[in-house]
Amino acid sequence: MKLIGAGLPRTATTTQMIALEMLGLPCYHMRDMMADPATSIPQWRKAFEGNGDWDALFAGKESIVDWPGSYHWRELMDVYPDAKVLLSVRSPESWVASMHNTIAQIWFGDTLMHHLAMAQYRIDPLYASWLDVMNDMWTKADIMVKSRGDPAEMAAGMERWNQDVIDTVPADRLLVWNPKDGWEPLCAFLELDVPSQPLPNVNDTENFQKNLIMRPAIDAINRWWEENGGLADKVPQRPA
């Protein structure tokens, strides 16, 4: 393991994942967790409870960004003492807005995404297990859940999180980085050449809403409907 991302979700972690892989550092991201949830969710539950098998979780990876990995940055610093730490940042205002458009809607609000997420939680045990792990992380981090998504409290929570990383990680092991800073400070920190391609600029809000909340929820509802008999015999048929 060469790099531990300590930045919160919605701090351009997808951009970081793509950039790190362009630099030759295979990266563990939330998407890896969701690619094999039946295996990874129980592993992350054990990790949250203090029994993480990190080498199994990160097999084949040389970097980590996004939750659930970045939630454990402090522990991972000790597990991988030679790894550097990357704290990705953005303005509190833009971070809160991004959270309210994506992750926070799973928990709060009278929105379609919230209601779909709650419907899936009730009928999909694997999704419920994932959401329980995420809820426990956000609650323990004291950033979002306890405040019920209050913008000022969330912004303060983000700033506490970032300051904790800055106060804990030795300066020579830490890079505080905004994607607007570009390749140069990141590559200098990692002692790697700057790629000729521009730094990826990924705005994945729409993708998050569609592919991590709406589509999985609708698929789960359809599966539940089919598994419970549905009402196929009562659905009006289109006239011939």
MOBEL-V211608 format. One line per field, one symbol per residue. phi: phi as a letter, one per 20 degrees, with the letter a starting at -180 (. if undefined). A space follows every 50 residues. Layout:
phi = ???
//
This chain:
phi = .dbdfdffgmdmffgfgfffffendgcecgfffffbffefffffffffen cfeffffdgndcbcbmfeffgegfffgffcfefecddecbfgffffffff ecffffecnecgffffffffgfdcgffffffffffffffffldcffelmg gfffffffffgffffffeeggfdccecdgffnfgfffffelcfffffffg cdddfffgffedcffffffffffgfffdnlcgfdfgefgf
//
